[in-house]
Amino acid sequence: MESVPRPDSFDAGVHSTQQQLVEAAAAASESETKLPRGELFKRYRPAAIYSGLLSMALVMEGMDVGLINNFFAHPAYRRRFGNTYNVDGDLVVSTQWQTIIGAGNNVGSILGLLVNGYLQSRFGSRRVYLVGLLLTMISGYPLIILSFRAQWS
């Protein structure tokens, strides 16, 4: 079914039917795939930066879930946070704390997803993502600095 152009719509008079619009979009997409990466980054710099930030956040989320349980076996982590001794006399993090930390990560993810869904429907995903990223940076750096100062004193 072909669409009839509305007289009050601004389409620069180029596309009179839906099929022509789709063909023009396909041609534009084809021409963009032939552009060098540098030119694409110049044209779409904000989109590339936003995509990079989103990708880093997703990678960090995956690393957080995957790596948190691996720290329990690391000797430096066991020396710093160990609270009990195993049968060999080595300082380890108790299984109770390992369970709490692992489950806490999952519970926090579920609660965060629920809150995030509500906030995104109300304010939009881009705003919520950028505010969340900003809050992570604001809250994360002081915690890192304080943990290093605690080690030095």
SEGUBA-116031 format. One line per 4 residues: for each residue z, x, y of N, C-alpha, C, O, CB. Coordinates in nm, 4 decimals, always signed. Glycine has a CB too. Layout:
BEGIN
Z,X,Y,Z,X,Y,Z,X,Y,Z,X,Y,Z,X,Y  ...
This chain:
BEGIN
+0.0000,+0.0848,-0.1172,+0.0000,+0.0000,+0.0000,+0.0000,+0.0892,+0.1233,+0.0875,+0.1744,+0.1388,+0.1218,-0.0964,-0.0001  -0.0970,+0.0700,+0.2101,-0.1073,+0.1508,+0.3304,-0.0274,+0.0866,+0.4419,-0.0228,-0.0357,+0.4553,-0.2538,+0.1686,+0.3723  +0.0354,+0.1716,+0.5215,+0.1115,+0.1182,+0.6337,+0.0239,+0.1174,+0.7577,-0.0608,+0.2046,+0.7773,+0.2402,+0.2006,+0.6580  +0.0462,+0.0185,+0.8392,-0.0274,+0.0061,+0.9645,+0.0578,+0.0689,+1.0730,+0.1759,+0.0361,+1.0846,-0.0616,-0.1439,+0.9978
+0.0001,+0.1599,+1.1541,+0.0810,+0.2242,+1.2569,+0.1259,+0.1235,+1.3619,+0.0503,+0.0355,+1.4033,+0.0030,+0.3378,+1.3228  +0.2503,+0.1391,+1.4034,+0.3018,+0.0536,+1.5096,+0.2504,+0.1059,+1.6422,+0.2442,+0.2272,+1.6621,+0.4573,+0.0484,+1.5082  +0.2140,+0.0185,+1.7321,+0.1610,+0.0653,+1.8600,+0.2666,+0.1368,+1.9445,+0.2318,+0.2210,+2.0273,+0.1041,-0.0515,+1.9378  +0.3952,+0.1045,+1.9251,+0.4978,+0.1663,+2.0080,+0.5549,+0.2935,+1.9466,+0.6394,+0.3579,+2.0087,+0.6087,+0.0683,+2.0329
+0.5110,+0.3322,+1.8250,+0.5648,+0.4528,+1.7622,+0.4869,+0.5743,+1.8093,+0.3669,+0.5674,+1.8359,+0.5599,+0.4419,+1.6082  +0.5590,+0.6868,+1.8191,+0.4957,+0.8116,+1.8617,+0.4742,+0.8990,+1.7407,+0.5691,+0.9532,+1.6841,+0.5811,+0.8853,+1.9679  +0.3508,+0.9122,+1.7016,+0.3156,+0.9976,+1.5899,+0.2059,+1.0936,+1.6319,+0.1377,+1.1515,+1.5473,+0.2716,+0.9141,+1.4689  +0.1888,+1.1104,+1.7609,+0.0879,+1.1966,+1.8205,-0.0526,+1.1527,+1.7808,-0.1484,+1.2274,+1.8005,+0.1111,+1.3413,+1.7795
-0.0659,+1.0330,+1.7255,-0.1969,+0.9808,+1.6905,-0.2649,+1.0557,+1.5779,-0.3857,+1.0412,+1.5591,-0.2840,+0.9827,+1.8093  -0.1905,+1.1358,+1.5020,-0.2511,+1.2192,+1.3992,-0.2604,+1.1447,+1.2662,-0.3632,+1.1517,+1.1988,-0.1712,+1.3484,+1.3817  -0.1557,+1.0743,+1.2283,-0.1479,+1.0119,+1.0962,-0.1526,+0.8610,+1.1126,-0.0623,+0.8005,+1.1704,-0.0187,+1.0552,+1.0209  -0.2576,+0.8020,+1.0617,-0.2675,+0.6569,+1.0738,-0.2206,+0.5864,+0.9480,-0.1966,+0.4657,+0.9505,-0.4097,+0.6165,+1.1049
-0.2072,+0.6591,+0.8381,-0.1597,+0.5964,+0.7150,-0.0508,+0.6822,+0.6522,-0.0342,+0.7994,+0.6862,-0.2762,+0.5752,+0.6154  +0.0217,+0.6225,+0.5615,+0.1272,+0.6936,+0.4894,+0.0671,+0.8066,+0.4055,+0.1269,+0.9135,+0.3935,+0.2070,+0.5960,+0.3993  -0.0484,+0.7838,+0.3488,-0.1135,+0.8848,+0.2661,-0.1504,+1.0070,+0.3501,-0.1331,+1.1202,+0.3047,-0.2389,+0.8264,+0.1985  -0.2001,+0.9863,+0.4700,-0.2334,+1.0990,+0.5565,-0.1081,+1.1768,+0.5958,-0.1113,+1.2994,+0.6054,-0.3067,+1.0501,+0.6818
+0.0007,+1.1065,+0.6182,+0.1265,+1.1728,+0.6520,+0.1737,+1.2605,+0.5358,+0.2167,+1.3738,+0.5574,+0.2346,+1.0684,+0.6880  +0.1661,+1.2092,+0.4135,+0.2070,+1.2853,+0.2960,+0.1150,+1.4054,+0.2762,+0.1623,+1.5142,+0.2437,+0.2066,+1.1958,+0.1704  -0.0141,+1.3876,+0.2952,-0.1084,+1.4985,+0.2811,-0.0836,+1.6060,+0.3858,-0.0936,+1.7250,+0.3559,-0.2520,+1.4477,+0.2918  -0.0511,+1.5653,+0.5087,-0.0214,+1.6629,+0.6142,+0.1066,+1.7393,+0.5828,+0.1146,+1.8598,+0.6068,-0.0090,+1.5930,+0.7508
+0.2069,+1.6699,+0.5291,+0.3314,+1.7367,+0.4919,+0.3080,+1.8356,+0.3778,+0.3645,+1.9449,+0.3780,+0.4378,+1.6334,+0.4514  +0.2259,+1.7984,+0.2818,+0.1950,+1.8888,+0.1712,+0.1188,+2.0111,+0.2210,+0.1434,+2.1226,+0.1748,+0.1135,+1.8160,+0.0633  +0.0269,+1.9911,+0.3145,-0.0493,+2.1038,+0.3701,+0.0423,+2.1965,+0.4493,+0.0294,+2.3186,+0.4407,-0.1642,+2.0530,+0.4600  +0.1353,+2.1392,+0.5270,+0.2295,+2.2211,+0.6038,+0.3205,+2.2992,+0.5102,+0.3495,+2.4161,+0.5359,+0.3135,+2.1334,+0.6985
+0.3655,+2.2373,+0.4032,+0.4501,+2.3056,+0.3060,+0.3740,+2.4192,+0.2392,+0.4285,+2.5276,+0.2182,+0.5015,+2.2070,+0.2006  +0.2489,+2.3942,+0.2064,+0.1653,+2.4978,+0.1442,+0.1457,+2.6160,+0.2390,+0.1516,+2.7313,+0.1962,+0.0282,+2.4395,+0.1033  +0.1226,+2.5886,+0.3661,+0.1015,+2.6984,+0.4618,+0.2313,+2.7769,+0.4842,+0.2265,+2.8978,+0.5070,+0.0489,+2.6431,+0.5969  +0.3468,+2.7103,+0.4779,+0.4744,+2.7810,+0.4958,+0.5070,+2.8706,+0.3776,+0.5742,+2.9723,+0.3952,+0.5873,+2.6814,+0.5166
+0.4619,+2.8365,+0.2584,+0.4893,+2.9212,+0.1425,+0.4131,+3.0525,+0.1503,+0.4495,+3.1490,+0.0831,+0.4535,+2.8481,+0.0140  +0.3087,+3.0576,+0.2309,+0.2295,+3.1800,+0.2450,+0.2793,+3.2705,+0.3569,+0.2302,+3.3823,+0.3722,+0.0854,+3.1450,+0.2698  +0.3770,+3.2232,+0.4360,+0.4287,+3.3046,+0.5460,+0.5218,+3.4140,+0.4934,+0.5903,+3.3940,+0.3930,+0.5027,+3.2161,+0.6482  +0.5246,+3.5296,+0.5608,+0.6203,+3.6334,+0.5208,+0.7639,+3.5886,+0.5471,+0.7882,+3.5036,+0.6328,+0.5914,+3.7649,+0.5957
+0.8586,+3.6459,+0.4733,+0.9986,+3.6050,+0.4858,+1.0528,+3.6274,+0.6260,+1.1302,+3.5461,+0.6765,+1.0838,+3.6802,+0.3858  +1.0128,+3.7369,+0.6892,+1.0597,+3.7650,+0.8252,+1.0208,+3.6553,+0.9230,+1.1010,+3.6145,+1.0071,+1.0045,+3.8979,+0.8731  +0.8978,+3.6081,+0.9116,+0.8514,+3.4997,+0.9995,+0.9270,+3.3712,+0.9703,+0.9632,+3.2979,+1.0623,+0.7000,+3.4768,+0.9828  +0.9509,+3.3436,+0.8431,+1.0274,+3.2233,+0.8077,+1.1693,+3.2301,+0.8636,+1.2222,+3.1305,+0.9129,+1.0318,+3.2054,+0.6549
+1.2310,+3.3494,+0.8554,+1.3662,+3.3624,+0.9084,+1.3676,+3.3449,+1.0601,+1.4612,+3.2867,+1.1149,+1.4255,+3.4984,+0.8703  +1.2646,+3.3948,+1.1281,+1.2561,+3.3752,+1.2742,+1.2430,+3.2279,+1.3094,+1.3070,+3.1793,+1.4027,+1.1371,+3.4532,+1.3323  +1.1594,+3.1574,+1.2340,+1.1364,+3.0155,+1.2642,+1.2580,+2.9290,+1.2322,+1.2923,+2.8372,+1.3068,+1.0160,+2.9645,+1.1866  +1.3223,+2.9602,+1.1199,+1.4288,+2.8735,+1.0708,+1.5619,+2.9474,+1.0621,+1.6349,+2.9316,+0.9642,+1.3917,+2.8169,+0.9346
+1.5939,+3.0268,+1.1621,+1.7163,+3.1071,+1.1614,+1.8428,+3.0226,+1.1424,+1.9242,+3.0564,+1.0564,+1.7266,+3.1853,+1.2906  +1.8632,+2.9141,+1.2189,+1.9861,+2.8356,+1.1971,+1.9970,+2.7794,+1.0550,+2.1054,+2.7771,+0.9968,+1.9922,+2.7210,+1.2970  +1.8858,+2.7349,+1.0006,+1.8886,+2.6808,+0.8645,+1.9196,+2.7905,+0.7628,+1.9918,+2.7671,+0.6658,+1.7544,+2.6137,+0.8306  +1.8649,+2.9101,+0.7851,+1.8903,+3.0205,+0.6927,+2.0364,+3.0649,+0.6986,+2.0968,+3.0937,+0.5953,+1.7980,+3.1387,+0.7244
+2.0930,+3.0705,+0.8188,+2.2337,+3.1099,+0.8329,+2.3246,+3.0046,+0.7695,+2.4185,+3.0387,+0.6975,+2.2705,+3.1298,+0.9824  +2.2973,+2.8789,+0.7957,+2.3772,+2.7704,+0.7379,+2.3690,+2.7733,+0.5854,+2.4698,+2.7554,+0.5170,+2.3295,+2.6334,+0.7914  +2.2497,+2.7956,+0.5327,+2.2327,+2.8027,+0.3880,+2.3077,+2.9219,+0.3295,+2.3666,+2.9116,+0.2219,+2.0843,+2.8112,+0.3522  +2.3057,+3.0348,+0.4000,+2.3793,+3.1521,+0.3530,+2.5287,+3.1290,+0.3510,+2.5968,+3.1672,+0.2558,+2.3481,+3.2713,+0.4396
+2.5805,+3.0660,+0.4566,+2.7244,+3.0368,+0.4607,+2.7647,+2.9407,+0.3497,+2.8671,+2.9592,+0.2839,+2.7631,+2.9783,+0.5968  +2.6838,+2.8392,+0.3301,+2.7135,+2.7428,+0.2241,+2.7088,+2.8110,+0.0872,+2.7919,+2.7830,+0.0008,+2.6138,+2.6247,+0.2288  +2.6127,+2.8993,+0.0678,+2.6023,+2.9696,-0.0602,+2.7227,+3.0598,-0.0830,+2.7748,+3.0669,-0.1943,+2.4733,+3.0520,-0.0658  +2.7680,+3.1296,+0.0229,+2.8857,+3.2155,+0.0075,+3.0087,+3.1331,-0.0260,+3.0913,+3.1754,-0.1069,+2.9103,+3.2967,+0.1350
+3.0222,+3.0150,+0.0356,+3.1369,+2.9299,+0.0051,+3.1338,+2.8844,-0.1401,+3.2378,+2.8797,-0.2058,+3.1398,+2.8086,+0.0983  +3.0167,+2.8511,-0.1903,+3.0057,+2.8081,-0.3292,+3.0339,+2.9228,-0.4255,+3.0974,+2.9028,-0.5291,+2.8673,+2.7507,-0.3557  +2.9872,+3.0427,-0.3919,+3.0144,+3.1586,-0.4755,+3.1644,+3.1864,-0.4775,+3.2209,+3.2133,-0.5835,+2.9366,+3.2821,-0.4249  +3.2291,+3.1801,-0.3615,+3.3724,+3.2062,-0.3553,+3.4519,+3.1007,-0.4327,+3.5526,+3.1331,-0.4956,+3.4189,+3.2106,-0.2099
+3.4077,+2.9765,-0.4286,+3.4766,+2.8727,-0.5058,+3.4664,+2.9041,-0.6544,+3.5651,+2.8924,-0.7271,+3.4173,+2.7325,-0.4756  +3.3492,+2.9434,-0.6998,+3.3316,+2.9784,-0.8401,+3.4128,+3.1008,-0.8790,+3.4686,+3.1067,-0.9886,+3.1857,+3.0025,-0.8697  +3.4194,+3.1991,-0.7889,+3.4976,+3.3189,-0.8181,+3.6464,+3.2865,-0.8211,+3.7208,+3.3411,-0.9026,+3.4692,+3.4283,-0.7144  +3.6891,+3.1978,-0.7323,+3.8302,+3.1605,-0.7286,+3.8717,+3.0978,-0.8608,+3.9740,+3.1345,-0.9186,+3.8578,+3.0637,-0.6125
+3.7931,+3.0047,-0.9073,+3.8260,+2.9374,-1.0333,+3.8155,+3.0338,-1.1506,+3.8988,+3.0304,-1.2411,+3.7335,+2.8167,-1.0558  +3.7145,+3.1190,-1.1500,+3.6924,+3.2089,-1.2627,+3.7835,+3.3297,-1.2646,+3.8200,+3.3774,-1.3720,+3.5523,+3.2547,-1.2625  +3.8212,+3.3805,-1.1481,+3.8969,+3.5053,-1.1435,+4.0479,+3.4880,-1.1399,+4.1209,+3.5794,-1.1780,+3.8553,+3.5831,-1.0253  +4.0956,+3.3740,-1.0955,+4.2404,+3.3585,-1.0773,+4.3143,+3.3843,-1.2080,+4.4212,+3.4454,-1.2072,+4.2735,+3.2176,-1.0248
+4.2598,+3.3391,-1.3188,+4.3274,+3.3589,-1.4468,+4.3137,+3.5019,-1.4982,+4.3931,+3.5445,-1.5821,+4.2724,+3.2624,-1.5496  +4.2148,+3.5768,-1.4497,+4.1978,+3.7151,-1.4936,+4.2995,+3.8089,-1.4281,+4.3250,+3.9176,-1.4799,+4.0563,+3.7625,-1.4626  +4.3570,+3.7689,-1.3165,+4.4549,+3.8543,-1.2489,+4.5822,+3.8718,-1.3301,+4.6513,+3.9726,-1.3153,+4.4888,+3.7971,-1.1132  +4.6140,+3.7767,-1.4144,+4.7398,+3.7819,-1.4890,+4.7480,+3.9049,-1.5793,+4.8578,+3.9517,-1.6092,+4.7561,+3.6557,-1.5724
+4.6348,+3.9576,-1.6228,+4.6343,+4.0738,-1.7115,+4.6253,+4.2055,-1.6353,+4.6450,+4.3120,-1.6939,+4.5193,+4.0638,-1.8087  +4.5961,+4.1998,-1.5073,+4.5791,+4.3227,-1.4289,+4.7150,+4.3894,-1.4052,+4.8089,+4.3225,-1.3621,+4.5095,+4.2920,-1.2934  +4.7276,+4.5201,-1.4324,+4.8582,+4.5871,-1.4211,+4.9203,+4.5788,-1.2815,+5.0409,+4.5574,-1.2691,+4.8437,+4.7319,-1.4595  +4.8404,+4.5951,-1.1774,+4.8958,+4.5893,-1.0419,+4.9483,+4.4490,-1.0107,+5.0515,+4.4342,-0.9453,+4.7892,+4.6304,-0.9384
+4.8783,+4.3482,-1.0566,+4.9220,+4.2100,-1.0353,+5.0516,+4.1832,-1.1121,+5.1431,+4.1187,-1.0609,+4.8116,+4.1103,-1.0791  +5.0581,+4.2336,-1.2354,+5.1795,+4.2125,-1.3152,+5.2991,+4.2827,-1.2524,+5.4096,+4.2285,-1.2527,+5.1590,+4.2626,-1.4588  +5.2784,+4.4035,-1.1982,+5.3896,+4.4745,-1.1324,+5.4376,+4.3985,-1.0087,+5.5577,+4.3910,-0.9828,+5.3465,+4.6177,-1.0927  +5.3444,+4.3426,-0.9333,+5.3804,+4.2753,-0.8083,+5.4403,+4.1367,-0.8314,+5.5376,+4.0991,-0.7659,+5.2584,+4.2635,-0.7191
+5.3823,+4.0607,-0.9246,+5.4220,+3.9206,-0.9423,+5.4845,+3.8896,-1.0778,+5.5179,+3.7743,-1.1048,+5.3034,+3.8328,-0.9231  +5.5009,+3.9892,-1.1625,+5.5608,+3.9647,-1.2938,+5.7052,+3.9167,-1.2809,+5.7803,+3.9658,-1.1966,+5.5553,+4.0917,-1.3793  +5.7431,+3.8217,-1.3640,+5.8784,+3.7666,-1.3555,+5.9503,+3.7637,-1.4904,+6.0628,+3.7144,-1.4990,+5.8729,+3.6270,-1.2986  +5.8875,+3.8156,-1.5949,+5.9510,+3.8207,-1.7262,+5.8902,+3.9370,-1.8051,+5.7896,+3.9955,-1.7649,+5.9332,+3.6850,-1.8031
+5.9534,+3.9689,-1.9179,+5.9063,+4.0799,-2.0011,+5.8548,+4.0248,-2.1334,+5.9114,+3.9304,-2.1885,+6.0195,+4.1840,-2.0252  +5.7461,+4.0850,-2.1844,+5.6958,+4.0433,-2.3148,+5.7686,+4.1212,-2.4251,+5.8620,+4.1960,-2.3961,+5.5418,+4.0651,-2.3242  +5.7274,+4.1045,-2.5494,+5.7972,+4.1680,-2.6615,+5.7837,+4.3204,-2.6589,+5.8662,+4.3904,-2.7176,+5.7437,+4.1139,-2.7937  +5.6801,+4.3727,-2.5912,+5.6625,+4.5174,-2.5804,+5.7410,+4.5755,-2.4641,+5.7417,+4.6971,-2.4449,+5.5157,+4.5513,-2.5650
+5.8070,+4.4907,-2.3862,+5.8844,+4.5372,-2.2728,+5.8041,+4.5514,-2.1447,+5.8529,+4.6080,-2.0468,+5.9466,+4.6667,-2.3058  +5.6811,+4.5005,-2.1443,+5.5982,+4.5073,-2.0245,+5.6264,+4.3882,-1.9340,+5.6505,+4.2772,-1.9813,+5.4491,+4.5122,-2.0618  +5.6232,+4.4124,-1.8039,+5.6423,+4.3062,-1.7059,+5.5170,+4.2191,-1.7020,+5.4065,+4.2710,-1.6864,+5.6735,+4.3649,-1.5651  +5.5325,+4.0883,-1.7158,+5.4195,+3.9947,-1.7163,+5.4556,+3.8712,-1.6348,+5.5723,+3.8451,-1.6057,+5.3806,+3.9547,-1.8617
+5.3524,+3.7967,-1.5993,+5.3716,+3.6661,-1.5360,+5.3946,+3.5664,-1.6479,+5.3168,+3.5607,-1.7431,+5.2482,+3.6249,-1.4458  +5.5004,+3.4881,-1.6373,+5.5352,+3.3961,-1.7453,+5.4256,+3.2918,-1.7652,+5.3493,+3.2602,-1.6739,+5.6692,+3.3272,-1.7159  +5.4205,+3.2393,-1.8881,+5.3192,+3.1378,-1.9186,+5.3393,+3.0128,-1.8351,+5.2427,+2.9436,-1.8032,+5.3225,+3.1020,-2.0668  +5.4630,+2.9831,-1.7992,+5.4887,+2.8669,-1.7139,+5.4198,+2.8840,-1.5790,+5.3540,+2.7919,-1.5306,+5.6404,+2.8462,-1.6943
+5.4347,+3.0026,-1.5177,+5.3705,+3.0267,-1.3883,+5.2191,+3.0347,-1.4015,+5.1474,+2.9916,-1.3112,+5.4236,+3.1551,-1.3260  +5.1696,+3.0884,-1.5112,+5.0250,+3.0915,-1.5323,+4.9688,+2.9507,-1.5388,+4.8628,+2.9232,-1.4826,+4.9908,+3.1681,-1.6605  +5.0389,+2.8618,-1.6069,+4.9951,+2.7226,-1.6164,+5.0002,+2.6543,-1.4812,+4.9077,+2.5816,-1.4447,+5.0809,+2.6461,-1.7166  +5.1071,+2.6768,-1.4066,+5.1215,+2.6145,-1.2746,+5.0112,+2.6609,-1.1806,+4.9528,+2.5798,-1.1088,+5.2593,+2.6467,-1.2143
+4.9822,+2.7901,-1.1802,+4.8789,+2.8429,-1.0910,+4.7416,+2.7907,-1.1310,+4.6635,+2.7499,-1.0450,+4.8795,+2.9966,-1.0924  +4.7116,+2.7915,-1.2594,+4.5822,+2.7403,-1.3053,+4.5654,+2.5920,-1.2784,+4.4601,+2.5484,-1.2321,+4.5654,+2.7668,-1.4527  +4.6691,+2.5141,-1.3073,+4.6616,+2.3698,-1.2832,+4.6631,+2.3392,-1.1339,+4.5977,+2.2450,-1.0892,+4.7777,+2.2976,-1.3529  +4.7372,+2.4178,-1.0570,+4.7418,+2.3960,-0.9122,+4.6051,+2.4107,-0.8487,+4.5709,+2.3379,-0.7556,+4.8388,+2.4926,-0.8472
+4.5276,+2.5041,-0.8987,+4.3916,+2.5225,-0.8488,+4.3081,+2.3974,-0.8751,+4.2352,+2.3516,-0.7871,+4.3260,+2.6457,-0.9143  +4.3186,+2.3426,-0.9950,+4.2420,+2.2225,-1.0300,+4.2896,+2.0998,-0.9529,+4.2079,+2.0208,-0.9054,+4.2517,+2.1958,-1.1796  +4.4199,+2.0835,-0.9404,+4.4730,+1.9689,-0.8658,+4.4312,+1.9782,-0.7189,+4.3924,+1.8782,-0.6585,+4.6278,+1.9624,-0.8778  +4.4392,+2.0981,-0.6621,+4.3959,+2.1163,-0.5240,+4.2485,+2.0864,-0.5055,+4.2089,+2.0308,-0.4031,+4.4249,+2.2568,-0.4787
+4.1667,+2.1225,-0.6034,+4.0232,+2.0926,-0.5961,+3.9983,+1.9423,-0.5987,+3.9163,+1.8918,-0.5219,+3.9483,+2.1600,-0.7117  +4.0675,+1.8711,-0.6853,+4.0481,+1.7263,-0.6955,+4.0922,+1.6569,-0.5671,+4.0201,+1.5724,-0.5141,+4.1257,+1.6696,-0.8158  +4.2110,+1.6924,-0.5169,+4.2582,+1.6302,-0.3922,+4.1659,+1.6661,-0.2755,+4.1361,+1.5818,-0.1908,+4.4034,+1.6746,-0.3609  +4.1214,+1.7911,-0.2719,+4.0299,+1.8321,-0.1659,+3.8979,+1.7572,-0.1706,+3.8424,+1.7225,-0.0663,+4.0040,+1.9799,-0.1747
+3.8473,+1.7319,-0.2903,+3.7226,+1.6563,-0.3024,+3.7392,+1.5128,-0.2541,+3.6491,+1.4576,-0.1909,+3.6741,+1.6570,-0.4470  +3.8529,+1.4528,-0.2832,+3.8765,+1.3159,-0.2368,+3.8825,+1.3092,-0.0844,+3.8203,+1.2228,-0.0226,+4.0065,+1.2611,-0.2967  +3.9574,+1.4006,-0.0249,+3.9677,+1.4039,+0.1213,+3.8325,+1.4387,+0.1826,+3.7925,+1.3805,+0.2834,+4.0752,+1.5059,+0.1665  +3.7630,+1.5329,+0.1218,+3.6331,+1.5748,+0.1725,+3.5322,+1.4601,+0.1699,+3.4554,+1.4437,+0.2647,+3.5806,+1.6925,+0.0913
+3.5314,+1.3819,+0.0647,+3.4406,+1.2681,+0.0563,+3.4629,+1.1688,+0.1688,+3.3677,+1.1202,+0.2298,+3.4565,+1.1986,-0.0767  +3.5894,+1.1389,+0.1960,+3.6206,+1.0467,+0.3049,+3.5769,+1.1047,+0.4395,+3.5133,+1.0364,+0.5197,+3.7710,+1.0151,+0.3070  +3.6118,+1.2312,+0.4634,+3.5787,+1.2929,+0.5922,+3.4278,+1.3058,+0.6115,+3.3778,+1.2872,+0.7224,+3.6442,+1.4306,+0.6031  +3.3551,+1.3372,+0.5047,+3.2100,+1.3485,+0.5185,+3.1455,+1.2141,+0.5468,+3.0499,+1.2070,+0.6241,+3.1499,+1.4087,+0.3932
+3.1951,+1.1083,+0.4864,+3.1375,+0.9775,+0.5149,+3.1686,+0.9327,+0.6570,+3.0937,+0.8548,+0.7160,+3.1889,+0.8745,+0.4154  +3.2786,+0.9817,+0.7115,+3.3158,+0.9419,+0.8471,+3.2533,+1.0304,+0.9557,+3.2096,+0.9796,+1.0590,+3.4659,+0.9444,+0.8606  +3.2487,+1.1629,+0.9329,+3.2047,+1.2555,+1.0370,+3.0747,+1.3285,+1.0050,+3.0190,+1.3937,+1.0932,+3.3116,+1.3558,+1.0619  +3.0248,+1.3199,+0.8830,+2.9034,+1.3911,+0.8450,+2.9368,+1.5211,+0.7741,+3.0390,+1.5841,+0.8013,+2.8170,+1.4188,+0.9677
+2.8489,+1.5600,+0.6827,+2.8795,+1.6759,+0.5987,+2.8757,+1.8072,+0.6758,+2.9566,+1.8959,+0.6490,+2.7825,+1.6827,+0.4832  +2.7845,+1.8216,+0.7701,+2.7751,+1.9483,+0.8435,+2.9012,+1.9738,+0.9251,+2.9551,+2.0844,+0.9223,+2.6523,+1.9482,+0.9355  +2.9483,+1.8744,+0.9968,+3.0703,+1.8918,+1.0777,+3.1910,+1.9240,+0.9899,+3.2686,+2.0147,+1.0199,+3.0985,+1.7650,+1.1605  +3.2054,+1.8494,+0.8824,+3.3204,+1.8697,+0.7941,+3.3142,+2.0082,+0.7307,+3.4162,+2.0763,+0.7207,+3.3254,+1.7607,+0.6849
+3.1959,+2.0500,+0.6879,+3.1824,+2.1819,+0.6268,+3.2170,+2.2919,+0.7267,+3.2916,+2.3842,+0.6940,+3.0402,+2.2019,+0.5733  +3.1634,+2.2825,+0.8475,+3.1884,+2.3867,+0.9470,+3.3353,+2.3900,+0.9904,+3.3908,+2.4981,+1.0103,+3.0988,+2.3653,+1.0688  +3.3984,+2.2746,+1.0050,+3.5412,+2.2722,+1.0392,+3.6233,+2.3296,+0.9240,+3.7183,+2.4043,+0.9473,+3.5876,+2.1277,+1.0719  +3.5879,+2.2956,+0.8005,+3.6581,+2.3516,+0.6849,+3.6431,+2.5024,+0.6768,+3.7387,+2.5732,+0.6453,+3.6071,+2.2884,+0.5570
+3.5231,+2.5517,+0.7052,+3.5004,+2.6958,+0.7051,+3.5819,+2.7635,+0.8144,+3.6400,+2.8700,+0.7931,+3.3516,+2.7267,+0.7234  +3.5857,+2.7012,+0.9309,+3.6642,+2.7555,+1.0417,+3.8130,+2.7568,+1.0079,+3.8813,+2.8556,+1.0350,+3.6398,+2.6740,+1.1693  +3.8637,+2.6491,+0.9496,+4.0051,+2.6447,+0.9104,+4.0371,+2.7481,+0.8034,+4.1452,+2.8071,+0.8038,+4.0418,+2.5055,+0.8600  +3.9440,+2.7700,+0.7124,+3.9649,+2.8713,+0.6094,+3.9752,+3.0096,+0.6719,+4.0611,+3.0893,+0.6341,+3.8514,+2.8679,+0.5063
+3.8873,+3.0378,+0.7676,+3.8920,+3.1681,+0.8334,+4.0197,+3.1827,+0.9158,+4.0831,+3.2882,+0.9134,+3.7687,+3.1874,+0.9229  +4.0578,+3.0780,+0.9886,+4.1769,+3.0845,+1.0735,+4.3026,+3.1023,+0.9889,+4.3908,+3.1804,+1.0246,+4.1887,+2.9576,+1.1598  +4.3110,+3.0307,+0.8775,+4.4324,+3.0394,+0.7953,+4.4302,+3.1579,+0.7000,+4.5362,+3.2082,+0.6629,+4.4506,+2.9118,+0.7163  +4.3136,+3.2032,+0.6597,+4.3056,+3.3097,+0.5616,+4.3386,+3.4472,+0.6148,+4.4111,+3.5224,+0.5497,+4.1715,+3.3121,+0.5038
+4.2877,+3.4818,+0.7307,+4.3088,+3.6165,+0.7827,+4.4550,+3.6470,+0.8145,+4.5021,+3.7555,+0.7805,+4.2260,+3.6362,+0.9060  +4.5288,+3.5560,+0.8783,+4.6713,+3.5869,+0.8984,+4.7474,+3.6043,+0.7677,+4.8375,+3.6878,+0.7598,+4.7368,+3.4777,+0.9797  +4.7127,+3.5270,+0.6650,+4.7805,+3.5423,+0.5360,+4.7522,+3.6789,+0.4749,+4.8410,+3.7408,+0.4164,+4.7372,+3.4317,+0.4392  +4.6300,+3.7252,+0.4882,+4.5955,+3.8583,+0.4356,+4.6706,+3.9660,+0.5117,+4.7265,+4.0576,+0.4514,+4.4433,+3.8834,+0.4445
+4.6723,+3.9554,+0.6430,+4.7410,+4.0554,+0.7255,+4.8908,+4.0554,+0.6961,+4.9518,+4.1616,+0.6842,+4.7161,+4.0285,+0.8756  +4.9501,+3.9363,+0.6846,+5.0936,+3.9285,+0.6545,+5.1261,+3.9861,+0.5172,+5.2306,+4.0488,+0.4998,+5.1413,+3.7838,+0.6620  +5.0386,+3.9658,+0.4205,+5.0667,+4.0201,+0.2874,+5.0590,+4.1716,+0.2880,+5.1362,+4.2361,+0.2170,+4.9691,+3.9631,+0.1843  +4.9689,+4.2311,+0.3651,+4.9638,+4.3762,+0.3751,+5.0829,+4.4313,+0.4523,+5.1364,+4.5364,+0.4173,+4.8345,+4.4195,+0.4414
+5.1244,+4.3610,+0.5571,+5.2426,+4.4072,+0.6325,+5.3666,+4.4012,+0.5464,+5.4534,+4.4878,+0.5575,+5.2633,+4.3230,+0.7595  +5.3770,+4.3014,+0.4609,+5.4922,+4.2909,+0.3714,+5.4950,+4.4068,+0.2723,+5.6026,+4.4528,+0.2342,+5.4897,+4.1573,+0.2963  +5.3790,+4.4539,+0.2306,+5.3737,+4.5667,+0.1376,+5.4124,+4.6962,+0.2064,+5.4733,+4.7832,+0.1440,+5.2344,+4.5796,+0.0769  +5.3781,+4.7112,+0.3349,+5.4053,+4.8358,+0.4072,+5.5495,+4.8485,+0.4526,+5.5981,+4.9592,+0.4755,+5.3151,+4.8462,+0.5263
+5.6179,+4.7358,+0.4658,+5.7555,+4.7454,+0.5164,+5.8574,+4.7578,+0.4059,+5.9772,+4.7667,+0.4331,+5.7883,+4.6256,+0.6006
